């Protein structure tokens, strides 16, 4: 494996870790109380890459409470 491939593999692992951590933080912060969905996407930027995390469900501006099904997508920018 070349150095460039190793760098890309590490970057991809870190990117997915950041995306999953962001999603979990959002889910934990909204659990247990009613909340109004904010902007469906957020972007986290580091010195070498950016990750955009979008919540696809529930829809933006919907009011939720209790256990809610959530779907998300992560994009490396």
Residue frames relative to the residue before (quaternion, step in Angstrom):
aa qw qx qy qz dx dy dz
X 1.0000 0.0000 0.0000 0.0000 0.00 0.00 0.00
X 0.3981 -0.7279 0.5057 0.2364 3.58 -0.85 0.93
X 0.6743 -0.4886 0.3678 0.4140 3.53 -1.30 0.30
X 0.6468 0.5211 -0.3222 0.4542 3.58 0.97 -0.81
X 0.6549 0.4998 -0.3171 0.4699 3.61 0.97 -0.77
X 0.6282 0.5198 -0.3337 0.4730 3.59 1.04 -0.73
X 0.6395 0.5233 -0.3176 0.4651 3.59 0.99 -0.85
X 0.6657 0.4949 -0.3037 0.4688 3.59 0.92 -0.87
X 0.6414 0.5190 -0.3273 0.4606 3.60 0.98 -0.80
X 0.6582 0.4945 -0.3085 0.4766 3.60 0.94 -0.83
X 0.6439 0.5224 -0.3155 0.4615 3.58 0.97 -0.87
X 0.6565 0.5047 -0.3090 0.4677 3.58 0.93 -0.86
X 0.6474 0.5103 -0.3198 0.4670 3.61 0.95 -0.83
X 0.6729 0.4854 -0.2951 0.4738 3.59 0.91 -0.88
X 0.6287 0.5445 -0.3308 0.4460 3.57 1.03 -0.79
X 0.6795 0.4698 -0.2935 0.4810 3.58 0.86 -0.93
X 0.6232 0.5331 -0.3420 0.4588 3.58 0.99 -0.73
X 0.6616 0.4964 -0.3027 0.4736 3.60 0.94 -0.87
X 0.6561 0.5121 -0.3135 0.4572 3.59 0.96 -0.83
X 0.6710 0.4866 -0.2974 0.4739 3.58 0.90 -0.88
X 0.6475 0.5135 -0.3203 0.4630 3.59 0.96 -0.83
X 0.6439 0.5158 -0.3199 0.4659 3.60 1.00 -0.79
X 0.6562 0.5072 -0.3072 0.4666 3.56 0.95 -0.87
X 0.6651 0.4955 -0.3066 0.4671 3.59 0.89 -0.87
X 0.6388 0.5195 -0.3288 0.4625 3.59 0.97 -0.79
X 0.6496 0.5065 -0.3146 0.4717 3.59 0.99 -0.79
X 0.6694 0.5009 -0.3043 0.4566 3.58 0.92 -0.86
X 0.6678 0.4942 -0.3045 0.4659 3.59 0.93 -0.86
X 0.6784 0.5011 -0.3063 0.4414 3.59 0.89 -0.84
X 0.7259 0.4168 -0.2468 0.4882 3.62 1.11 -0.53
X 0.5343 0.6561 -0.4121 0.3379 3.63 1.15 -0.21
X 0.8145 0.3378 -0.2215 0.4164 3.52 -1.20 0.61
X 0.7817 0.1904 -0.1442 0.5761 3.62 1.16 -0.03
X 0.5910 -0.5624 0.4347 0.3813 3.55 -1.22 0.46
X 0.0142 0.7986 -0.6007 0.0337 3.54 -1.04 0.72
X 0.3157 -0.7062 0.5928 0.2240 3.53 -1.20 0.52
X 0.4758 -0.6886 0.4682 0.2833 3.54 -0.78 1.04
X 0.2957 -0.7435 0.5768 0.1646 3.56 -0.96 0.90
X 0.7925 -0.2040 0.1947 0.5407 3.55 -1.16 -0.57
X 0.4573 -0.7294 0.4332 0.2667 3.61 -0.80 0.94
X 0.7686 0.3084 -0.1791 0.5310 3.63 1.16 -0.33
X 0.0221 -0.7609 0.6480 0.0266 3.51 -1.23 0.63
X 0.2193 -0.7798 0.5761 0.1093 3.57 -1.06 0.73
X 0.1474 -0.7587 0.6311 0.0658 3.53 -0.97 0.98
X 0.1045 -0.8179 0.5657 0.0095 3.57 -0.72 1.08
X 0.1088 -0.7488 0.6501 0.0704 3.53 -1.07 0.84
X 0.7181 -0.4333 0.3031 0.4526 3.57 -1.23 -0.12
X 0.7931 0.3284 -0.1700 0.4841 3.61 1.09 -0.51
X 0.8134 0.0361 -0.0218 0.5802 3.62 1.17 -0.26
X 0.2472 -0.7311 0.6105 0.1781 3.55 -1.36 0.20
X 0.1523 -0.7617 0.6235 0.0889 3.55 -1.16 0.68
X 0.1511 -0.7673 0.6176 0.0840 3.55 -0.88 0.98
X 0.1080 -0.7844 0.6104 0.0218 3.56 -0.75 1.12
X 0.0477 -0.8069 0.5884 -0.0174 3.56 -0.72 1.12
X 0.2924 -0.7159 0.6068 0.1838 3.54 -1.02 0.88
X 0.2484 -0.8015 0.5323 0.1120 3.57 -0.57 1.18
X 0.7829 0.0746 -0.0227 0.6172 3.56 1.16 -0.59
X 0.5084 -0.1817 -0.8329 0.1215 1.76 -1.71 1.75
X 0.6644 -0.5102 0.3718 0.4001 3.55 -1.29 0.36
X 0.6066 -0.5416 0.4366 0.3849 3.55 -1.24 0.54
X 0.8261 0.2175 -0.2071 0.4768 3.56 -1.15 0.79
X 0.4992 0.6120 -0.4676 0.3969 3.62 1.16 0.30
X 0.3621 -0.7102 0.5624 0.2197 3.55 -1.14 0.68
X 0.0522 -0.8167 0.5741 -0.0252 3.57 -0.75 1.07
X 0.0594 0.7632 -0.6435 0.0000 3.54 -1.30 0.40
X 0.7599 0.3330 -0.2617 0.4931 3.55 -1.20 0.49
X 0.7401 -0.3481 0.2962 0.4934 3.54 -1.21 -0.58
X 0.0077 -0.8050 0.5900 -0.0620 3.56 -0.69 1.14
X 0.4248 -0.6719 0.5396 0.2773 3.57 -0.99 0.83
X 0.0745 -0.7960 0.6006 -0.0059 3.54 -0.93 0.97
X 0.0291 -0.7603 0.6471 0.0483 3.55 -1.09 0.72
X 0.0731 -0.8070 0.5859 -0.0122 3.54 -1.07 0.77
X 0.1489 -0.7517 0.6301 0.1258 3.53 -1.32 0.31
X 0.1952 -0.7661 0.6040 0.1010 3.55 -1.13 0.72
X 0.0790 -0.7948 0.6016 0.0066 3.55 -0.96 0.93
X 0.3065 -0.7178 0.5944 0.1938 3.56 -0.95 0.90
X 0.2106 -0.8081 0.5423 0.0926 3.58 -0.61 1.13
